[in-house]
Amino acid sequence: MSPESLLGLLTVGILIWRLPGWCFRAARWIRRRRFEQRGRLVASQSSAWGPGYFGKPAAATNPHPGRVLQAKLDEIGSLHPSIESTREGTRLQLGAQSFESTDTLDFGQEIGAVPVAGLIAGFADYLDAGKGGCRPQLAAVVAEATRKYRALDLYAPPLRAADSEAPRRFWTLATSIATNPNADIRLIDPARPELAERIAFSVTGIVAAQLAEIFFGHPDLLAAFLHRPRHIWIYANDSAFAHEGGVMGGDYNPEVEAVQLVMSRLFEGYSETVPGTCPLLHELGHLLDAVNIADGRIGRAEGTLPGLAPGDGRYFQPAARQLFLDGKRREHERYLAAVEGRNGDDPPLGHPYVFHNDGEFIAGYFEMFFRNPHAFADTCPELYASFQAALNVDPRSYVRSDFDGYVSANRAFYASGQPVPRPGISVPTD
Ligand SMILES: [Zn+2]
């Protein structure tokens, strides 16, 4: 065979060998483009985020001034409003209280006075955008009417610590997140983008607050996290979510490297005195696992948090990794004992679901770290200490009592004698 034909054959061979990879990459690129060109880029384009911490004055004015009533948002902000229409007019119902559309609620110095008519219109926008499936707390509706972050304190558990400087620090951080061009926070309803835009301020604010909760103790880590675009896409209703392949109300979609969540799920866990279920925290746990914090690229999810993997560059904390492995091993052993029906009174903290694989393990414990830190620290001190070191925060300092939902339900499951599925997690030995 001549050198020319050998070279030709080699070229054809290489082409055939590489072709599937090129096709795959091209298809992924096309899919990504399709995703990225819809919805609204709320975070960096909305003019609503201009003035920062102090917000804008309320846009709505009351055309028929009536009663002005003093109200405390920290007392009634967690209530879910409802609208009642009668022949006399439309009223806003809040628990046992009822307000005329001509009333004004004065929330004091920080938030100011808000006409009830504006709250009714804002709440109706939420109902409409969510197609009846989303009922936010009053706090979100007030935030939308006033364009003030402080109205969203309900969604910021770190502010429950008695630290007078915390709100300013917290909302300054949340503002920096919401206005960062790499924080791709969107509220998506392809069918009605104008409607989504009308409630985007509060939705973006709640997402930014949950990111600020994660990074409150470690702003450097936040900077590294936002070194590249992070996609957090909230869908106004179930049909918009399902249309883009969302599953189980919320997920981390590695194909488009995005957290996807139905809007209604943002409001779970904020109606009781103790912050509860938080699906967005769980999905952000998956995203943090996927990010390689050393260079900001999305890599292979290894079931760790930034700082706990040897590839994390200057963020790597070897001592914290050792604690992480010790703690995970202990939970794994407890779980294996449960599988074999010999765990007695020492079950693992997490639900069998989180022992399914390493990714669910980290996301599940990540959410519990923020919501039931006391039980977490008592049951798995090493694992808790590793999370504390990775994020430089101890949620026990502001979570006065645990959200007991997961803890009790999981204990009850292991005590029930039901069969426990075999685990799929790994515990590396360094
Ligand atoms: Zn998950």
Residues whose N, C-alpha, C, O or C-beta is under 5 A from the ligand:
A	BS01	ZN	E360 A363
